[in-house]
Amino acid sequence: MTMAHNQDAGPVVLIPNLGSVRGVFNKDMGNKVAKFLNVPFAVVEERWRPATKVQAWDGVRDATKLGPMPPQQTENNAFLSMFLGVPEKFVYDEDMSERDCLNCNIFMPASAVGSSEELPVLVWIHGGGMQCSDLVLESINQDKPMIVVTLNYRLNYFGFLSSKELLLDAQQHAKTIPDNQWYDGSVGNWGILDQILGLEWIRDHIGAFSGNPSRVTIMGESGGSIAVSYLHLIPQARGLFRRSILQSGAASTMPEMYPEQEGQVMFDRLCKLCEIPEDLEPLEKVARLRRVRGEKFVEDMNATPFILFRPSLDGVVFRKDCRMTVGDAESYDPQLEWVMTGNTRDEGASTLEEQDPLISRLCPLSSRPQFTTIFGTPSTDTEVQHLSMRLTGDGGYRFPTLQISEAIKAHPTAQLTRYHFDRHTEKLEGMMPGMGAHHGVDLFFVFGNATARGLLNKEEKGFVKKVQAVWIEFVTAASPMASTLPKVLGSLHPTTSSGEGVGAGEEAVVAEKEAIVFGDDLKVTRGAVERLSAEEIAFWWKSYAYAAEQAKLGRAGEVGFNLAKGIKP
């Protein structure tokens, strides 16, 4: 590897077996951070096929500007960027490419370019244009330098569509391949396979950027956190990372679809949109959909926001419902080292559009008596809305976090760190009272980019460094037990007691104070590991098991009741 000494020319790195890339120094940070943008790791040769690894290139590739993003919804992206962790570029730049969207961005200490250092690596999913220079600079300032890599992967119709027609197409295609790969015959999981390709690229090539492939942490928030959770459950992804950070989401937040059920509904809808006759042969339907320009799919997503795309139980990438495996320690890499997971205090406050379908999946009718005992019966629209948000936060985020925690606690080697993020932002709270510590608010403090946009006040900007210190320590610590961050050593389960505790119930519940609490008072303290009560935990375990069984029987859409229509005792 080589380094360009002329800072105006930008740093140049030679990636063995691929080629050279020229990046750029971040002048706003005193040239302490180097960025290599739009570095390709794979190419999509054909829609609804596994991507192929990028081939070597000639000359020096320009890596000074962000590359194309995967085709996706363009309307309402300001909302998505603010609350769901979608990269900033998605709001301001609509440069999309179905073929060339699989690129990564690398942010590293400028002093490490061309050096023999082996720095720890943080991989952010998702990805895309999220600017990570602030986090890297803070790691330098703390004398704990690290590299941050962001990955793009296919989304929505392009990455997660499944049906019996697509399954047949994938199976037929697999028969024509001389050297079959483990994923051939898979359907509806192309976005997940893209992520694995990206992690394999990091394993093989991050050394050229002074990164250590054996010290990789993967991290995501919301949909990205769900993706991180899924990666834990895929045996072929083992060894590609040793640590993970899951912020507000797990695989069971959005469990897999059955291709012939929910996936089929989406496929049939797309055929109707594209005026493809119902009586066509299955493979001809797929062939015609492949010829439809991608912009038409994007137009449909703009007109129909908040379509929930999820991975598929295709029998190849995923063989078992994640609701039954995410809490099982045997589903995880035996070499896994450390997991940090947590939630914001008011998770349900920013995803109202998604609440009813989510709640319908998570609240079986059979649990109605237990439900009303724990949560009561709303009688007004306002009460319905408040309960809906609570259920979304508890059932969609906090309970899945508990499931992961259960697995890691039972894991033979991995350590667990839990956190609660309770801080809101004054500016957003003033604009939208009641948002509180909403879903995604932690990203403002982890990446620090909101500071430049003037979102945070002076005190909140100071809090950014406290939050970043925890994330940096997690990524860079030599080992979990050598770190000062708290590990969950006591019980995860709250016990009924008359003593101090947390949870919803007549009696308080006690839990070990081993979680990190990012307080609304801008202090970092210790608190109870689990905020769900014992009764709530029992309710959600039963609900998830029932929902998984109903999905298996093809009745996923009939599992529960709709809060928007009211709940009757």
Buried (B, 14 or more C-beta within 10 A) or exposed (E): BEBBEEEEEBBBBBBEEBBBBBBBBBEEBEBBBBBBBBBBBBBBEEBBBBBEBBEEEEEBBBBBEBBBBBBBBBEBBEBBBBBBBBBBBBBEBBEBBBEBBBBBBBBBBBBBBBEEBBBBBBBBBBBBBBBBBBBBBBBBEBEBBBBBBBBBBBBBBBBBBBBBBBBBBBBEBBEEEEEEEEBBBBBBBBBBBBBBBBBBBBBBBBBBBBBBBEBBBBBBBBBBBBBBBBBBBBEBBBBBBBBBBBBBBBBBBBBBBBBBBBBBEBBBBBBEBBEBEEEBEBBEBBBBBEEBEBEEBBBBBBEEEEEBBBBBBBEBBBEBBBBBBBBBBEBBBEEBBBBBBBBBBBBBBBBEEBBBBBBBBBBBEBBBEBBEEBBEBBEEEEBBBBBBBBBBBBBBBBBBBBBBBBBBBBBEEBBBBBBBBBBBBEBBBEEEEEBBBBBBBBBBBBBBBBBEEEBBEEEBBEBBBEBBBBBBBBBBBEEBEEBEBBBBEEBBBBEBEEEEBBBBBEEBBBBBBBBBBBBEEEEBEEBBBBBBBBBBBBBBBBBBBBBBBBBBEEEBBEBBBBBEEBBEE
